[in-house]
Amino acid sequence: MSVTARFVELVSGPESALRLDEAALLVAAHRYPELDVDAELARLDELADGVRVPTLDGLLAHLFGDLGFTGDRERYDDERNAFLNDVVDRRLGLPISLSILAIEVGRRIGVPLAPVSMPGHFLVRDRVDATVFVDPFAGGRVLDAAGAEAIFRVAHGPDARLDPEHLLPATPRAVVARVLANLKLRYAGAGRARDLVWVTRLRAAIPGVPVEERRHLSRALAAVGRFDEAAAELEALAELFPGDDELRHLAIGLRARLS
């Protein structure tokens, strides 16, 4: 099975079975075609084995104390911060990638943590004591809701008000979609058209992501000269919106570029 097919099968299956570590590593395997996803999962097992006391404090002490995982403040935009295999190698990452690391190592030792997709900054939340939050980017700093809101205001201004819903657990699919949205924005800004294709294709495959993503995929495919595939995406989208003649006209135009 290709890594793309494995990713689609994972995100399309029961959400309760969607493991963020596997999904994140399957994303990374598109950037690193030789990546052994199962071997990388075993490396996370080894990190979990190193936790001396299977508690939240023990988890944080091992990952962010003993091993020194933290946010990459000097080179925040370094692409490697987004990929879980690189995060494990370098012990540096983005808020979301470090949160995935903490969640998945925690799962292995029986410490349940929830992803918190707060606008502007990703956190994790203790599923046992919902008043406890952790900022993996800040080296595993423990926060309460007021501390989380303070981070939100740093990102959005001193008068910004955090909606309490933004501190609720995010679904696994929403987390994976945000990982890919970050990469999509990065590749679009850098003009990396070929990377934009695979990122957009993966995002479009996640149930619940707006179907408009398929139009974005068509544009990405056309930008690298894959006009037949670009047209097929628009034609499939047109089946969902039979009254949208523009989609069919655009598809015809793309196919005309093949002759």
Summary of the structure (lengths in Angstrom):
residues: 259
radius of gyration: 19.8
end to end distance: 33.4
largest distance: 65.4
contacts: 829
relative contact order: 0.10
helix: 63%
strand: 7%
